[in-house]
Amino acid sequence: MEQSSKLIGFSAAIFVTCLWAGWTVASRVGASSPLTVYDLIAIRLATAGAISLPLLWYFKTWQTLSLKRGLVLCMAGGPVYVWFAFSGFKLAPAAHGGVFINGVMPVFALLLGVLFLRDMPRRVQVVAGLTILIASAVIATGSGDFRVDYLKGDLLYLAAGALFSVYMMLCKRWQVGSMQIVYSISFLGACTYLPIYFSLLPSNFEQASQADIGLQVLYQGILPSYFGMLSVGLGVKHIGTTATSAVMSGVPALAGILGWWLLSESLSLAQMIAMAVLTIAILVMILPSRRKVAIATQ
């Protein structure tokens, strides 16, 4: 793999890590507002879908990706994934979302690689993965205020993380391009979800402030749906699923700090130590993945 390709891949992964940490906090704010989970999903998909129309018309992306694959990607990275995530944010703190959506993603990526890609992990990756799980558990429970609702939210977060790992694996396996991501996530997501939302699902838009709605338009419909998803695609394309997932595991630490700073969520000494351990495990996990990708692309 050329050095410039590595730089693009890791830069994209680092950028999306910062973006996802901010998205975690913004989502927790949105979930704490009068807006329902279904409102948040609608804001995300309606905004992203509207922006996608001129791009898709120009590039005619529907001609390069089958509808079947587009719908599979849509379900893995679109409405279903977002429902799990937002439902978790209704119940558990932002730091927990960072942990269980992104923190354990490398472990899901390794398991999926073994099951579907016959990509056997090295011993150091297994050890790093176990360390990530332990550190993530400490971050989630180490504040001393763990509740039953938190457990329910954490399970929803885990489901979101598992589903997004499937999405990244499919992007890698099918060599999905940037505009194909826009087509499958933004356009098909809006087409499949919005009719159901307007006809069947509960809404609470009238009780939400303009500030609540505006923040979610920015952090749901624009930043993650375009800059986030496209950056994930670049990372997966240039450095692989496992390395991209490992870099994105830095989200728990950033989300925990932002949650403590902006939302006054508790952050204990044990959690801060676990964040440091988690960062080390991420770095250990990246190194073998980088060598493996380099060999595979020679």
Secondary structure, DSSP 8 states (H G I E B T S, - for coil): --HHHHHHHHHHHHHHHHHHHHHHHHHHHHHTSS--HHHHHHHHHHHHHHHHHHHHHHHTGGGTS-HHHHHHHHHHHSHHHHHHHHHHHHHS-HHHHIIIIIITHHHHHHHHHHHHS-----HHHHHHHHHHHHHHHHHHHTTS---HHHHHHHHHHHHHHHHHHHHHHHHHHHT--HHHHIIIIIIHHHHHHHHHHHHHS---GGGS-HHHHHHHIIIIIIIIIIIIHHHHHHHHHHH-HHHHHHHHTTHHHHHHHHHHHHS-----HHHHHHHHHHHHHHHHHHHHHHHHHHHHH-
